[in-house]
């Protein structure tokens, strides 16, 4: 998985980080979903400037009972 400036194109979990030097925060994981016909974080449009993405992150599988 690599960081990219390309916005997500399908729903799922994604790493997100801000590339502005003044915002040296840790990357976060966000769920991207469809809202009002657009891909969004929660109900807000995906930010397109100064953001890098990695993903989608596959969801973990359930462990089978022993």
Residue pairs with C-beta under 8 A, 6 or more apart in sequence:
1 15
1 54
1 55
1 57
2 54
3 15
3 17
3 52
3 53
3 54
4 52
4 53
4 54
5 51
5 52
5 53
6 53
7 39
7 46
7 48
7 53
8 14
8 32
8 39
8 46
8 53
8 55
8 56
9 39
10 32
10 39
10 56
11 31
11 32
11 33
11 34
11 39
11 56
12 31
12 32
12 55
12 56
12 57
13 29
13 30
13 31
13 32
13 55
13 56
13 57
13 59
14 29
14 30
14 31
14 32
14 53
14 54
14 55
14 56
14 57
15 27
15 28
15 29
15 53
15 54
15 55
15 57
16 27
16 28
16 29
16 30
16 41
16 51
16 52
16 53
17 25
17 27
17 28
17 51
17 52
18 25
18 50
18 51
19 50
19 51
19 52
20 50
29 57
30 41
31 41
32 39
32 40
32 41
32 46
32 56
33 39
33 40
34 40
35 42
35 43
36 43
38 45
39 46
40 46
41 47
